[in-house]
Amino acid sequence: MKIQIRKVATFSMATVSLAALAMGFSAQNVGAASATSLRAEHVPTWWYQAPTVPEVKVDLAHMYAVMDVKVDLRIQVRVADELFDSSAGKATDATRMALATERNRAHAAVLLADEVADVSAVADQLAPAVTAVTDEVTAWEVAEAARKAEEARLAREAQEAAARAAAAKSRPASSGSSSSSSGDGQQYLNGIAASYGVSISWGSSACGHSGSWVSGCYAGGSTIYVTTNAFSSWARAKGEGRNVVIHESAHFRTRQQCGTIYVGGDRFENVADARAVLMGAGSGTGYGYNSSDMAWAQALQAGRCSL
């Protein structure tokens, strides 16, 4: 709003007379007849205008849309945080690190992004990373449950066999058929091999491999070769011995399924380690495996011979 203020200068003869006196003139020298006519001409004009304030427009629809997708993404970040912590030892390091990278990127988007498309793009990258870790954890949990069930069954059978052997030992006619703790371990490992459709050929070496560690190999057919130190103690039979037996059984199953053990190319041993874990081994046999090897193992377990 503009306000015009007009100031008009008005003078009277009395005012002029007073001014004349102040300048040393007598009142008689300033008469009505001789006074200059004073008129209000060229009167200055002042304008007042309030400062212009820029109009701020807020797109409420856009603001609320960004808030909505950020809320969803914040929930996904929380899920990813919990999954990263709980998947330690169950998913591969490479898959978990990929999840951590996408989780961090999503967290930054929650804080800084201001476009729906930017937030959605980050969410689209986080989702498959969460799925990959979840799938590996699920596979591990299924295998772990199977391993524990099989472990309990075989341990129960071994205990029952030991009880029968103890009962037989008390009878004189059967005194020669006693069973040692190492014999129980051997029986335990034979039972594991049989559950996977193979039998074990025991020896001081396996396909030329020997040493203080448990060695094994698979050379075709339905027989696997394992060193006798696999059952040198009950603890070793349930640990290292079991893992080697299942690893070699994994080779047998792969060949039976695909016609070759060399699935995964040069990393076929790593793939066998990964498949052994899915089949119930407590861990690999030292070859180790990465996320690609595990993907091959999961394909094999699903009945496929290719990714």
Secondary structure, DSSP 8 states (H G I E B T S, - for coil): -EEEEE------HHHHHHHHHHTT--GGGS-TTTS------S--EEEEE----------HHHHHHHHHHHHHHHHHHHHHHHHHHHTTTTS-HHHHHHHHHHHHHHHHHHHH--SHHHHHHHHHHHHHHHHHHHHHHHHHHHHHHHHHHHHHHHHHHHHHHHHHHHHHHTSGGGGGG---HHHHHHHHHHHHHHHTT-EEEEESSBTTB-SSS--EEE-STTEEEEEGGGGSSHHHIIIIIHHHHHHHHHHHHHHHHHS-S-TTGGGHHHHHHHHHHHHT-SS--SS---HHHHHHHHHHHTT-S--
